[in-house]
Amino acid sequence: MRILIYGINYAPELAGIGKYTGEMAAWLAGRGHEISVITAMPYYPEWRVQEPYPGKGWQCEEREGVRVYRCPLYVPKEVTSLRRILHEFSFLASSLRWWLSFLFKKKFDLVISISPPFHLGFLALAYARLRGSQLVTHVQDLQVDAAKELGMIRNERLLALMFRAERLILRGSTAVSTISPGMRRKIVEKGIPADKVLMIPNWVDTEKIKPIPRAESLRTELGIGSEKKVVLYAGNTGEKQGLEMVVEVAAQLAHHRDLLFVFVGSGGGRERLEALVQERCLTNVRFFPLQPYEKLSALLAMADLHLVLQKKAASDLVMPSKLTGILAAGGCAIVTALPGTSLYQIIREHDMGLLVAPESAEALRHGIEQALATDLSAYRSNARTYAENQLGRTAILAKMEESLLRLTDRDVRNAHPMG
């Protein structure tokens, strides 16, 4: 197949959607498909264009067998709702150069539009209609729902317009794919036929991310003593997590001298968190930058307990991508999730973490104290087993490839043998 992937985030970004899109494209290219990608300069989660891309305009590069077409875009230093909108539309506008070029010169069998941003789908839909290509909209986050529920956009007319636009894109797609049963259910509730909505959960490389001994973790490198009990939050410090609550809990548990809260990563809310810690003169909280992918197992191994946090309003609108790595590393996580959501059901059914109520400092503090007084070995074993059996990268991507072949009327048996 000749496939064009369109999304604002892509490798070499180490976290979030860009990581998964990059791995998907590279895997499909390795299977013999011709893969092209229209994307932005890498900037996430630091919200700063990464080296060596600053100051560069439109360019094309080869990456892991994939032809990558890069576009410049506006990246705000301080992320607000308005600036995020300008950021996303700047990419939409700059990507027109490549779309116009492909419209007259290149025919793709299939276009995969990555959402969010959801409105990128308009260009992908227009190209697919004009060139007779199949279109798959892959939904990593239900962006409009989240913007409404989190109070990021309050104008009712604007929200109604955005929901209509989203519905137009979803209905115009050949198929819609998403990453959790809860998100699939919400997409069907938007009027999209159930047989048109595919499940392609986020995956993990269980050979690279795996349990390792504490002695081989990053504790020594980061200057964290072996006597410390580490509660780790690794990932994006954004609006959907409600991380100010962790600082509050750290203050409440400051009398536990052996307990250390560690934030690893970056995002729009990190400076605010650091200011809160400084204001409260807390010595039991430390911050570190995002670590290279090859150090992920060592990073996760240093934690006694992991945090997977979301606000109530984000329930089943997003699925925390950090969870796959925690499970593969055999970690035990405290997870904030509401009963009835996909995240809650998965954790509870497989007994691989501790569930607490979202947006409750008291519940989080109680959960941490309970966890640190409990033998967590069964949770850790269950987490690793689930990752091996349910989240393997090859199995998930092979299922996705099979679905894409069917959409383009290709014989699955004629696909390249598994590599």
N, C-alpha and C positions, 0 to 999 in steps of 0.2 A: 504493500500500500504506500501511497504518497500522502503523508500526513502533515498538516500544518497545525502547530500548537500556538495559541495566542494567550498570553498572560503577562501581568506586570511583574511577577516575581519568578526568578529562575536561578539556577546554579550560576555562580558559586555560593549563593546564599546558603547559610548553614542551618537555618531554622525556618519553620513554618512552611507555607505553600511552595516557596521557591525550591526547597529541598526535594519535596515530593515530585514536583513537575520536572525538575532536572533528572531525577532518577528514572522517572517514567519514560522520558524522551530517550535517554541513553539506553535503557533496556530495549525499547522498541527498535532503536537503530541497530543494536546488537543482534536482533532477530532478523535483520535483513531488510527492514522497512526504510524508506527514504523519509527522513524526519527533518522538518524545518521549524524554527521557532521565531516568533516575533515577540520580543520582550524589552524590558527597560535595562538601564544600567543597574547592576546590583547595589542595593542600598539597605536592605532589611536584615536584622532588626535594629541596626544602629541608627537608622534614618540619616545616613550619610553615604554618599556614593563611594564605593570601595575602590581601592587601588587595583589596577592602574587606570581606572576609568574616568576619574574626575576631569572635567574640561573637554571630554571627547563628545563628538556629535554622532550622527548615524554611522554605524559600522557593522561589518559582517565578520564572523569568526567561526572556526570549526572547534567543537567541544564534544569529545567522546563520540565521534561519529555523527554529530548533529550539526546542521547548519543553523547558526544563531544570528538573527538580525536584531541588533541593539538600537534602541532609541534614547535620545536624551529626554529628561523630564525634570520637573520642579520637585525638589525634596525639601520640605520645610524643616527648619531646625527645631521649632516647637510645634508639636502636632495638635491641632485643634480640628473641630469638625469642618469648618470652612476651609482651612488649609489642606486638609485631607481631600476634600472635593476638588480643589484646584490642582493638587498633586495628581489625582487620578485622571482628570480631564486633560492635563498637560501631556500625559502619556497617550491618551486616546488621540489627541491631535497630532502628536509627533509620529505616531505609528501609521498615519495615513500614507506617508511616503512609501512604506513597504507594501501596504495593501493595494495602492494604485499600480505599483509595479507588478505585483502578482496578478492583478485583475486582467491585465492585457498580455502577460507573458507566461503565466504558469497555472496549470490546473492541478488541484489536489483532489484526491479521492475523498478525503475526510478532513474536516476542521474540528479541532478540540479547543473550545473557549473555556478558560479557567476563570471561575467566579469565586471570590470577589477580585476586582470590581465587577459588579453584575452588568453595568452598562457597556462593557467591552463587547458584550454579545451582539450589539447592533452591527458593528463592522463585520464580525464573523458571519452573522446571519445574512447581511447584504451580499457578501462574497459568495456564500454557499448558494444563495438563490440565483445569482447572476451566472455562476459557473457550473451549477448543477452538482455541487458537492454535498456530501452528507455533513450534518453538523451535530456535534455532541457538546452540550454545555455541562461542564463538570463543576459541581457546587461544593466547594470546601467550607464556606460559611454562608448562611442565609443573611446577607448583608443588610438588606432593607429591614427585615424583621428585627435584627439586632440594633440597627440605628434607632428604630422606634422604641423598642423595649428598654434600651439603655439610656434613652433620653438624649441621644446625640443629635437627633433632628426632631423638632417639636411641631413644625408647621404641618398641619393636617392636609392642606392642599398639596404641598410638595410630596408628602408621604404617599398620598393617594396616586399622584402622578407616577412616583417611583414604583409602586406596586403594579400599576397598569403596564409600565414599561417592562418590568421584570416578567410579568405574565406573558407579554407579547414575545419576548425572547424564548422563554421556556416552551411555549406552545409552537413556536416556529422551528424548534430544534427537532432533528430526527430522533434523538434520544437525550435524556437528562440523566446524569450519573451523580451520585453523592456518596458520603462516607459513613453514614450511620443510619440505623433503622428509624430513629426519631426524625432525622432530617428528611429521609425519604417519605415518611408519613406526612410531614408538613408540606412537602412539594406536591404530593397527591392532593392534599386539602386545597391547594391553589388551583385545582382544576386540571392538573396534568394526569393523563391516563396512567394507571398503575403499571401497566405492561410496558410503558415507555420509560420508566424510571429504573435505572440500574443501580446496584449496590457495588461500589468499588472502595472498600475501606482503605484507610492509610495503612501502610505496611512498615516492616522493620527488617533490616538485614541481621538475622539472628546469629550469623556466623561472625560478624564484626562487632555487634553489640551483645555482650554476654556477661554473666557474672564472673568477677575476678576477685582475688583475695584483697582484703582491706589494706594489706601491706603494699600492694601494687597500685593503690589509688593515688589521687592527686593531693592527698593530705600533706605530704612532705613538701611538695613543690609549692603549695599555696600557704605553707606555714601554719597548718592546723594540727594541733597535737593529737596523739592517739587517744588521750584521755577524754577528749571532747565528744559529746553526743551531738551529731550534726543533723539539723533539719534543713533540707535543701529545697530551694525553689530555683529551677534552671529553665530559662526560656524568656519569652517576651514579657516585658513589664508594661503592659498596656491597660486599657480601660476595662476590658472584659473580665479581668481576674480579681479586682478588688483587693490589691495587695497591701493597701494601707492597714488592713485588718491584721496582717502578719506583724507589722511594726507594733501595733497595740498589744498583741499577744506576747511579743518579745519583751515588752515593758512589764507585762504582768508576771512573766516567768524569769525576770532578771535575777531573782534570788537563787535560781539554779545555776551555780557557778560553772558546772560542767556542760551546760547547754549552749549551743551556738547556732544561730540562724544565718544561713548563707544564701545570698542571691547571686546567681551566675547568669549573665545575659545583659541585654540592653533593650531599650524601647522608649516610647514617648513618656512613660511615667517614672523612669528611673531617677531623674534629678529630684523629683518631688519626694520619692521614698528616702533618698539620701538626706534631704533637708529635714524630713520628719525624724529620722534617726539622730541627726545632729541636734535638733531642737530638744529632744528628750535625753540627750547625753547617754545613749545606749552603747554599751561596750560589748554586747552579746550579738551584734549584727555586723556582718561583713559583706562587702560587695566585690565581685570579680567580673572581668569581661567574659564574653562568650568564648568558649574554648574550641579548638579545632576538632573536626569530626573524628579524627583518629584518636583523640583523647576522651571521647565520650564515655566509653566503658569505665575508664579510670576516674572520670569525674563522678559518674553516678555511683561508683563503688565506695566513695568516701562518705556517703550519706547513711545515717541510721534510719532516716525517715524522709520521704519525699512529699512535696506539696503539689497537688493538682487542684487549682482553685478557679472557680467561676462565679460570677454574680448570678442571682436567681433569674434575672431577665435574659441571660444568655443560654438558659437551659434548652437543649436540643436545637439551638440555632447555630452553635459551633461545637466542634469536637476537639478537645485539646490534643494537639499533635505530639506534645511532649510525653504523653502517656505511653506510646508505643515503645520508646526507648527505655523508660523506667521498667516496663514489664519484661522486655528482653534482657535487661541487666539483672533481673531477679530482685528488683527493689520493692519495698512496701510503701504505698502512698496513702496519705490522707486525702480523700477526694470529697470536695463539696459538690453535692448533686441532689436534686429533688427526686423523690420517689416518682416512678413512672417515666422518667427520662431514660434514654438509651445508656448514658454513662452510668447511672445508678444501677440499672438492671444488669449490665455487664459485670460491674464490680461485685455486686451482691451474688449473682448466680455462680460466679467462679471463685468467690471468696479470696480475692487477691488484693484487698486493700480495706481501709477503714473509711466508712461513709459518715460525713457530718453535714449538718445543715449549712447552706450557703449564707454568707453575709452575717455570720454570728461569731463574734470574737470569743464568746463564752464557749460555744460548741467546739470551735477550733482549739482553744486552750485545753478543754477537757479531752478532746481527741488526742492531742499530742501527749498529754500526761498519761493517758491510758496506754497509748502505743509504746511509750518508752518504758513502761512497767510490765510489758507483755512480751512473751516469746513470739517473735514475728516470723519465725522460720517457715511455718506453713504457708503464710501469705506469700512469702518470697518464692517458695517452690511452685505454688499455684500460678504466680505471675509468669514465671519463666515457661512453664508448661503451656499456658495459654498463648504466649507469644510464639512458641514453636509450632503449635497446632493450628492457630487461627490467623497469625499476622505475617507469615512468611512472604517475603517479597516476590519470589518466583511464582508461587501459587496464585497470588492475587493478580499479578501483572499478566500471567498466562490466561487467567479467566477474563481479564479486561481485553486482551488481544483477541480472544475468541469472540467476544461481543462485538468488537470493532469490525472483525472480518465478516461477521454476519450482516452488519449494517451496510457494508459495501458489496454484499452479495459475493464475497470471496469464499471459496471452499476451505474450511478450516483444515482439512486434511492436506491441502497444498501449501500450508504455511511452513516456514522453515522449521526444522527439528529443534527441540528445546536445547538451548545452550547452557 
